[in-house]
Amino acid sequence: MSQQIRSVVSTLPELDDEQFVRWQTLLEDRTGMCMPEQRRSFLQTSLGLRMKEIGCESYSSYFDKVVSGPAGAIEWNTLVDRLTVQETRFFRDRDAYEFAESHCREVSRNLPDGQALEIWSLGCSTGEETYSLAMIADQAVKKGQTYAVTGTDISTFVLRKARSAEYSRSALDWIPEPYRKAGIEPGGSGGIRIRDNIKQRCCFTQVNILNLGAFPLRSQHLIYCQNVLIYFRRWRRREILNMLVERLAPGGVLLIGSGEIVDWRNQNVETCKNGKVTAFVRKQLDTTRETEWR
Ligand SMILES: C[S@@+](CC[C@H](N)C(=O)[O-])C[C@H]1O[C@@H](n2cnc3c(N)ncnc32)[C@H](O)[C@@H]1O
């Protein structure tokens, strides 16, 4: 924390219990994310710094501002960006990408000509995950076959960065050698850039996981959702996973982070048991016409 921010923080009003619960509830209702007691000081600092920026005196007046009208919606957008954990990197979970690549190869072998391999990266943050998936798809598909990767996130700020496809030079260290040549080129200010042929296969759009019902993506061959559900309550994780199963093509795979769910079953998927990844494969045919969730 810089000296300047530290001195601003020291003048922030205390976030009392009542205000803490109010903000906690708003955040969870609107994003699904839980803000535990241990993160109270993070919440206080984030709210306080934003309040200073816009000249708001108290947590309650800032709350009223955030929940009212179109201006509130714009302010909420900024706040969400400040409160979400956006940590990410290229090829973050090597085992998961290895699994994803072999799945993409298999799908590609069986896809009819002219049909694209479709991948969804949910909670994609600044795009490293989406482009990593695009790089593996690029290598996995048959000659002449195409693919599309959709990156979605709640924060419009991270999506802007994702669309730019520009990263720092140090990001290269995370990209395994075989993908670098086809996927990366020198970028501005000594950084790196995703090559156009990969970038053009990716699109980014704002989607709140809590509003999945309104998002039309269907028949995905791979849904990749890592390090997002960990911030949600268990019952919500189960609900979201059930909705994601519905978005898979028959034989499609849902890949989540290890340990993100332990007690979830859905009769339309089979658990992949290779011990390294948490993946679920959509059965070729629904066992019942009506979907029942266990
Ligand atoms: C820790 S990052 C994970 C990034 C990437 N999936 C990875 O594993 O490297 C979590 C991302 O989830 C996004 N997120 C949090 N709540 C969300 C919601 N309700 N809907 C969509 N995205 C959300 C955050 O904005 C953030 O970019």
The ligand as a MOL file (V3000), in Angstrom:
LIG
                    3D

  0  0  0     0  0            999 V3000
M  V30 BEGIN CTAB
M  V30 COUNTS 27 29 0 0 0
M  V30 BEGIN ATOM
M  V30 1 C -10.1280 -15.2420 -9.1220 0
M  V30 2 S -10.7670 -14.7440 -10.6680 0 CHG=1
M  V30 3 C -10.5790 -16.2360 -11.5720 0
M  V30 4 C -10.1170 -15.9900 -12.9690 0
M  V30 5 C -9.8880 -17.2640 -13.7970 0
M  V30 6 N -11.0920 -18.0420 -13.8940 0
M  V30 7 C -8.7760 -18.1000 -13.2170 0
M  V30 8 O -9.0240 -19.1570 -12.6440 0
M  V30 9 O -7.6300 -17.6950 -13.3310 0 CHG=-1
M  V30 10 C -12.5360 -14.6820 -10.3510 0
M  V30 11 C -13.3090 -13.9290 -11.3960 0
M  V30 12 O -14.7010 -14.2040 -11.1960 0
M  V30 13 C -15.4220 -13.0360 -11.4670 0
M  V30 14 N -16.7290 -13.1060 -10.8010 0
M  V30 15 C -17.0160 -13.0060 -9.4870 0
M  V30 16 N -18.3360 -13.0510 -9.2710 0
M  V30 17 C -18.9060 -13.1980 -10.4820 0
M  V30 18 C -20.2600 -13.3040 -10.9340 0
M  V30 19 N -21.2880 -13.2590 -10.0810 0
M  V30 20 N -20.4880 -13.4280 -12.2450 0
M  V30 21 C -19.4550 -13.4660 -13.1290 0
M  V30 22 N -18.1620 -13.3620 -12.7750 0
M  V30 23 C -17.8880 -13.2350 -11.4630 0
M  V30 24 C -14.5380 -11.9190 -10.9360 0
M  V30 25 O -14.8480 -10.6750 -11.5120 0
M  V30 26 C -13.1420 -12.4240 -11.2970 0
M  V30 27 O -12.6970 -11.9010 -12.5110 0
M  V30 END ATOM
M  V30 BEGIN BOND
M  V30 1 1 1 2
M  V30 2 1 2 3
M  V30 3 1 2 10
M  V30 4 1 3 4
M  V30 5 1 4 5
M  V30 6 1 5 6
M  V30 7 1 5 7
M  V30 8 2 7 8
M  V30 9 1 7 9
M  V30 10 1 10 11
M  V30 11 1 11 12
M  V30 12 1 11 26
M  V30 13 1 12 13
M  V30 14 1 13 14
M  V30 15 1 13 24
M  V30 16 1 14 15
M  V30 17 1 14 23
M  V30 18 2 15 16
M  V30 19 1 16 17
M  V30 20 1 17 18
M  V30 21 2 17 23
M  V30 22 1 18 19
M  V30 23 2 18 20
M  V30 24 1 20 21
M  V30 25 2 21 22
M  V30 26 1 22 23
M  V30 27 1 24 25
M  V30 28 1 24 26
M  V30 29 1 26 27
M  V30 END BOND
M  V30 END CTAB
M  END
